[in-house]
Amino acid sequence: MTAELTTVHVMRHGEVFNPTGVLYGRLPGFHLSVAGHGMARTAAEWFGGHRPITHLVASPLQRAQETAAPIGELLDLPIATDDRLIEAGNDFEGQTFGVGDGALKHPGNWWRLRNPSTPSWGEPYREIAARMLGAVHTARDAARGSAAVCVSHQLPIWTLRLTVEGRSYLHDPASGSAGWPASPR
């Protein structure tokens, strides 16, 4: 009996048009920038040159759907939507978020930041990981013997990765510890 190889690619949507610099989270109406559309086309070309992709699925948010569109067009695949691929819930949606220039300077928000290991400001990491694993397993089953592409968002993807690798969700953004991407300096 030969093992059946199935690959599931999990990718983040392209760059978002966000001139006001808010944390957009699950808010509607945030679409790809011009550069983001270019990223989506480049990803489509890359996937077109690799092992057969037979299943394409994306988060319901506009930016993920727009990223999946060129892949679907090039590979002649419909885009399935899986709500489990959505961005993480976050209490700071719609606000700028940074030391001295946004939500962090307001003492009324500090209580939300009390527990970074859960996190206390939004959807728990364990819940994000569970729903992402479920979405990946569903995509794997749909593409049995070939490959699938899942288009999601940065935090859910990193949470999934840390879970699969058995690593901690705690991180220091300045150092990039625990595998999280380092903050720009």
Rosetta blueprint (number, residue, H / E / L):
1 M L
2 T L
3 A L
4 E L
5 L L
6 T L
7 T E
8 V E
9 H E
10 V E
11 M E
12 R E
13 H L
14 G L
15 E L
16 V E
17 F L
18 N L
19 P L
20 T L
21 G L
22 V L
23 L L
24 Y L
25 G L
26 R L
27 L L
28 P L
29 G L
30 F L
31 H L
32 L E
33 S L
34 V H
35 A H
36 G H
37 H H
38 G H
39 M H
40 A H
41 R H
42 T H
43 A H
44 A H
45 E H
46 W H
47 F H
48 G H
49 G L
50 H L
51 R L
52 P L
53 I E
54 T E
55 H E
56 L E
57 V E
58 A E
59 S L
60 P L
61 L L
62 Q H
63 R H
64 A H
65 Q H
66 E H
67 T H
68 A H
69 A H
70 P H
71 I H
72 G H
73 E H
74 L H
75 L H
76 D L
77 L L
78 P L
79 I E
80 A E
81 T E
82 D L
83 D H
84 R H
85 L H
86 I L
87 E L
88 A L
89 G L
90 N E
91 D L
92 F L
93 E L
94 G L
95 Q L
96 T L
97 F L
98 G L
99 V L
100 G L
101 D L
102 G L
103 A H
104 L H
105 K H
106 H L
107 P H
108 G H
109 N H
110 W H
111 W H
112 R H
113 L H
114 R L
115 N L
116 P L
117 S L
118 T L
119 P L
120 S L
121 W L
122 G E
123 E L
124 P L
125 Y H
126 R H
127 E H
128 I H
129 A H
130 A H
131 R H
132 M H
133 L H
134 G H
135 A H
136 V H
137 H H
138 T H
139 A H
140 R H
141 D H
142 A H
143 A L
144 R L
145 G L
146 S L
147 A E
148 A E
149 V E
150 C E
151 V E
152 S E
153 H L
154 Q H
155 L H
156 P H
157 I H
158 W H
159 T H
160 L H
161 R H
162 L H
163 T H
164 V H
165 E L
166 G L
167 R L
168 S L
169 Y L
170 L L
171 H L
172 D L
173 P L
174 A L
175 S L
176 G L
177 S H
178 A H
179 G H
180 W L
181 P L
182 A L
183 S L
184 P L
185 R L
